[in-house]
Amino acid sequence: MNRFGGPAIPFQADITKMGDIPKIVDKAIKEYGKIDFLFNNAGKGHPAPPEDYKESDWDEVLTTNLKGPFFLAQAVGRTMISAKRPGSIINTSSIMAFITMKDSPVYPISKAGVSQLTKALANSWAKYGIRVIKGLKIVFTSCRVFCCVMMKICTNAVRGFLDKSEMPYDSIM
């Protein structure tokens, strides 16, 4: 991010606690006066056979993977819209949005929801100059490969924002 003209600082918060979301946005605004970019990267799985899946586990996975990222994107999107500033939001989905595995009934549902949410936000916010795109989380053989791929996604999102290029509909990958 520094390469494109600005510092980036990570925020740690519990995305399942809706009260933490305004704190993230407020801290960023207080620190920098604006928000240009959000990398919305929340994910939790709870493998269990469907016949044994507990409602509390269902709620935890969907709140972490879908509800929290929506409300964080909403808070950041509202900030960008009210400031009349374009920006970029990357929502991390997963290859599991398209395939499933044994004993993983909820994670794929949540990540398919993130993929559809990304399309919905992209359609709604393009008129404000807000790019909403999807990054796919794929199982990699090393953290280094994953980090390189994610850096490419973030670099393309920021470059597109800075170059004022056309709004992508949905996805880099």
C-alpha positions in Angstrom: 0.0 0.0 0.0 2.9 2.3 0.7 4.0 1.9 -2.9 0.7 3.6 -4.0 1.1 6.7 -1.8 -0.3 5.9 1.6 0.2 4.0 4.8 -2.0 1.1 5.8 -2.5 -0.1 9.3 -4.3 -3.3 10.2 -7.1 -3.3 12.7 -8.0 -6.3 14.8 -11.6 -6.5 15.9 -14.2 -9.2 16.4 -16.3 -9.0 13.3 -19.1 -11.0 15.0 -19.6 -8.1 17.5 -21.5 -5.4 15.6 -20.3 -2.8 18.2 -16.7 -3.3 17.0 -17.5 -2.2 13.4 -17.9 1.5 14.1 -14.7 1.4 16.2 -12.8 0.3 13.2 -14.2 2.9 10.9 -13.9 5.7 13.5 -10.2 4.8 14.2 -9.4 4.9 10.5 -11.1 8.2 10.0 -9.4 9.6 13.2 -6.0 8.4 12.0 -6.2 9.3 8.3 -9.3 11.5 7.8 -10.7 9.2 5.2 -11.0 5.6 4.1 -9.9 4.7 0.5 -9.6 0.9 0.7 -11.1 -2.0 2.7 -9.7 -5.6 2.6 -12.6 -7.4 4.1 -11.0 -10.8 5.0 -13.1 -12.7 7.6 -13.4 -16.4 7.6 -14.3 -19.3 10.0 -15.3 -22.8 9.4 -16.7 -25.5 11.6 -16.5 -28.9 10.0 -19.2 -31.4 11.2 -21.6 -33.8 9.6 -24.8 -32.1 8.6 -26.9 -34.3 10.9 -24.8 -33.2 13.9 -24.4 -29.5 13.1 -25.4 -27.2 15.9 -27.4 -24.1 15.5 -24.8 -22.1 17.5 -22.1 -23.3 15.1 -24.3 -22.3 12.1 -24.8 -18.9 13.5 -21.1 -18.4 14.3 -20.0 -19.3 10.8 -22.6 -17.1 9.1 -22.1 -14.2 11.4 -18.3 -14.3 11.0 -18.2 -15.0 7.2 -21.2 -13.0 5.9 -23.0 -10.8 8.4 -19.9 -9.1 9.8 -18.3 -8.5 6.4 -21.6 -7.0 5.1 -21.9 -4.5 8.0 -18.2 -3.6 7.8 -18.5 -2.9 4.1 -21.7 -1.0 4.7 -20.0 1.2 7.3 -17.1 1.9 5.0 -19.3 2.4 2.0 -21.4 4.9 3.9 -18.3 6.8 4.8 -17.1 6.9 1.2 -20.6 7.9 -0.1 -21.0 10.7 2.5 -17.5 12.0 1.8 -18.2 11.8 -2.0 -14.9 9.8 -2.3 -14.4 6.8 -4.6 -12.7 3.8 -3.0 -12.2 0.0 -3.3 -13.5 -2.8 -1.2 -12.3 -6.4 -1.5 -14.4 -9.1 0.0 -12.6 -12.4 0.4 -14.7 -15.3 -0.8 -13.4 -18.9 -1.3 -13.2 -21.6 -3.9 -15.6 -23.3 -1.5 -18.3 -20.9 -2.8 -18.3 -23.2 -5.9 -17.5 -26.6 -4.5 -18.2 -28.4 -1.3 -16.5 -31.0 0.9 -17.7 -33.7 3.1 -18.9 -32.5 6.5 -18.7 -28.8 5.7 -22.3 -27.7 5.2 -22.1 -24.1 6.2 -18.8 -22.6 5.2 -19.6 -23.0 1.4 -23.0 -21.4 1.9 -21.4 -18.4 3.7 -18.7 -17.9 1.0 -21.3 -18.2 -1.8 -23.2 -15.5 0.1 -20.0 -13.3 0.1 -19.7 -13.8 -3.6 -23.3 -12.7 -4.2 -23.0 -9.9 -1.7 -20.0 -8.6 -3.6 -22.0 -8.4 -6.8 -24.9 -6.7 -5.1 -22.7 -4.0 -3.5 -20.8 -3.5 -6.8 -24.0 -2.9 -8.6 -25.3 -0.5 -6.0 -22.2 1.5 -5.3 -20.6 1.8 -8.8 -22.5 5.0 -9.2 -20.5 6.4 -6.3 -17.2 5.3 -7.7 -16.8 2.5 -5.2 -15.2 -0.6 -6.6 -16.4 -3.8 -4.8 -14.5 -6.8 -5.9 -14.1 -10.4 -4.8 -10.8 -12.2 -3.9 -10.9 -15.9 -3.8 -9.3 -17.8 -1.0 -7.8 -21.0 -2.5 -5.8 -23.7 -0.7 -2.2 -22.9 -1.4 0.9 -25.0 -0.7 2.6 -22.2 1.1 1.8 -18.9 2.8 4.3 -17.2 0.4 2.2 -18.2 -2.6 -1.0 -17.1 -0.9 0.5 -13.7 0.1 1.8 -13.1 -3.4 -1.6 -13.8 -4.9 -3.4 -11.6 -2.3 -0.9 -8.8 -2.9 -1.6 -9.0 -6.6 -5.4 -8.7 -5.9 -4.9 -5.7 -3.6 -2.4 -4.0 -5.9 -4.9 -4.3 -8.8 -7.7 -2.9 -6.7 -5.6 0.0 -5.5 -4.2 0.7 -8.9 -7.7 0.7 -10.4 -8.8 3.1 -7.7 -5.8 5.4 -8.3 -6.0 5.3 -12.1 -9.8 5.9 -12.0 -10.2 3.0 -14.3 -13.6 1.4 -15.1 -15.5 -0.2 -12.3 -15.2 -4.0 -12.3 -18.5 -5.8 -12.1 -17.5 -8.5 -9.7 -14.1 -10.1 -9.6 -10.4 -10.1 -10.3 -10.1 -13.8 -10.2 
